Every structure is written in structure tokens, then in C-alpha cells.
Amino acid sequence: MRELSFFDKVVYFLNLIFAVLLLLSCLATYISVKTFLPLAFLSLFFPIIFIINIPFIFYWSYRKKRIFLLSSLAVLISYFTFGSFWRIGSSDVFPEDESLKIMTYNTRGFEFTGRIKGELIKHKIIDFVNEQDPDIICFQEFSRQAFKLLPEYEYHYITPYRSNKSVQAIFSKYPIVAEGSLEFPETLNNAIYADIEYKGDTIRVYNLHFQSFNVTPSRVKSVRRMVRAYGKMKKTFVKQEEQVQIFDKHRKESPFRTIVCADFNNTPFSNVYGIAKGEMQDTFDEKGTGFGKTFDLKVVPFRIDLILADKSMKVMTHQNFELRLSDHYPVMTSIRLQ
């Protein structure tokens, strides 16, 4: 340290902070928010912290200082903990009759008025679905009025009217032989499921919509609003963990192999994701490409909409579509039952 200039000492100090933060964020997947809440907040910023560590490696390597090992080790440890949040992927190609295509899409009620306005939104979404032609599609924030626009899907299960929850839907080209709702308490968010007969087998498809943060970063411009946002986020983290535990208990009691479509409202670096994933496969990890961004938050490539598949299934393809008809982007995968 003595041979370092004042500038290098400042760089080293910053490097130490971000390397430690990156290592701490690796613990978020394994530690309950009720045990140590700050890790839940830290997990939201994992991609940013990871990227910030990269220039430090190049800087110290250029300066020929062993300090480059600080961020190098932090990056390697986080990589092997979480896997890469950016992938160079490749998808296998199988005959269509051997694949089951599943899509998940938070459509924001088919009435999003962001970049594209007007009544055409719902028709554009339906046109996209018809073009991609998934066998099963899970909608979060569905509109019951859009039901009549999907006549190709003979089988469906939609959030019951009596539940007073945000509307979700599962549409299938294959018979639904049973269905149900998990009824998350004290919230509009919820989870539904459908047992679907497919080629002599029965698979359970969950459609999850975990608690929303209801925080718009661009509006947090004062200390007062920051305190209010912190309070909202704290409650959301706790509520999400309660919800994922309800789901996990229900899944473990299922006699069928499982596929999960979800708007997690949280990242793959969170404890919520860790519990939900369990021993399942994340289709992005298997066959995804790039950042896999599914939520339009400008700078940060958030991947909060996911599809998980039973470990006994073969993930063949994964696609992210940057379709700007909602604040979420649709995700689709094709799976072969083995």
C-alpha cells in the first residue's frame, strides 16, 4: 500500500468496497430476508456491482499490481454462485411434434399506454401470440375481455371471479384435467395452476405473480420519497418470501412433473428465486442468450419473468422477445419430456 499513489489508494478503497459488496450479494440467494434484509436490496443491484468490478481488474492488470486478484476472485466466486447473467447461448432444434412450446407474458391488462397507444395494443399482443403459436401460454395481469380473442386454445383456466385477485390465465391446446388457485393472503397477487394431459403424461403448470414493489425509480427524487420507497420495498421482500414458501409447499405435494411460468418481481440473485427454482432448471440458464432482459427499466437489464422446468425435462430452446407492448417482455421455451 505504501508504494501506491494517492489516486491508486482511492481506487483501491473503492475496489475493496465493490468487491466486498459483490461477495455479499452472493449470499442473498441463501439467506432469508427475515434474517438479514440488506442482502435482499443488494441482490437487486448484482448486475451493476458485477459490471463495476470488471474495470478494476483491467486497471490493476495494466498497472501490474496483484490487487487485480481482488475483483478477479470476487467475479469468479459470484460467477460460480449464480452463473452468468449474460450468456452466449445456443438452442437445439427438434421436430415440432417432439416439443412442447410454453410462453409466459405479463401483458399489463392488454391496455399498456407507453410507447404504443390505443385499442390496437390488445390485437398486436394477440397477433404476436398467434404468430409464435405456443402450446401453453401463461398470462399475468390478464384481461378477461381478451378471452374471446384466443379461440385457438380450447382449454383454459382463469383466476376465479370470487378470489378478487389480479387476473391470471393459463391457455392450453392440450386438455386441462384439474386446476386451482393458491390464494396468497392479503394481496392482489396470486398463483394459479393447471394439470395438463400431454402425450399420455400429466404435467402441472404453475402461473406465479409475486408481490410487486410499486416503486418507480424515476420518481424517487427526495429523501422523503426514498424513505417511503424503502418502506414499500421492505414489505414487498417479506411478502414475496411468504408467497414463494406457499408455492414451494404446494409444489412439493404435487404428484406431477412441473413447469413454472412466473413474474417474480425479483431477480435471479434473490432468495425468492433460490427457493422457487429449487432443483428445477431455469430455461434461460440452459438455452438463453444475452442478458435475457424481461422488464423495461431502461439501464438495468432486469430478468424477472422466467420459466422453470422439471429437471427430468429437456430444455431445447429459450427466447426473449423485446416486444414493447407492455412494461414486460414475453419469454418462450420449448421442452421435450424425456
Sequence and secondary structure as in RCSB ss.txt:
>XXXX:A:sequence
MRELSFFDKVVYFLNLIFAVLLLLSCLATYISVKTFLPLAFLSLFFPIIFIINIPFIFYWSYRKKRIFLLSSLAV
LISYFTFGSFWRIGSSDVFPEDESLKIMTYNTRGFEFTGRIKGELIKHKIIDFVNEQDPDIICFQEFSRQAFKLL
PEYEYHYITPYRSNKSVQAIFSKYPIVAEGSLEFPETLNNAIYADIEYKGDTIRVYNLHFQSFNVTPSRVKSVRR
MVRAYGKMKKTFVKQEEQVQIFDKHRKESPFRTIVCADFNNTPFSNVYGIAKGEMQDTFDEKGTGFGKTFDLKVV
PFRIDLILADKSMKVMTHQNFELRLSDHYPVMTSIRLQ
>XXXX:A:secstr
 TTS HHHHHHHHHHHHHHHHHHHHTTTTTS TTT THHHHHHHTHHHHHHHHHHHHHHHHHTT TTHHHHHHHH
HHHHHHH  SSB        GGG EEEEEEE GGG   SSS STHHHHHHHHHHHHH  SEEEEES  GGGGGG 
TT  EEEE  GGG     EEEESS EEEEEE   TTSS EEEEEEEEETTEEEEEEEEE       GGG  SHHH
HHHHHHHHHHHHHHHHHHHHHHHHHHHT SSEEEEEEE SS TTSHHHHHHHTTSEEHHHHH  BT   B  TTS
 B  EEEEE TTEEEEEEEE   TTSSB  EEEEEEE 
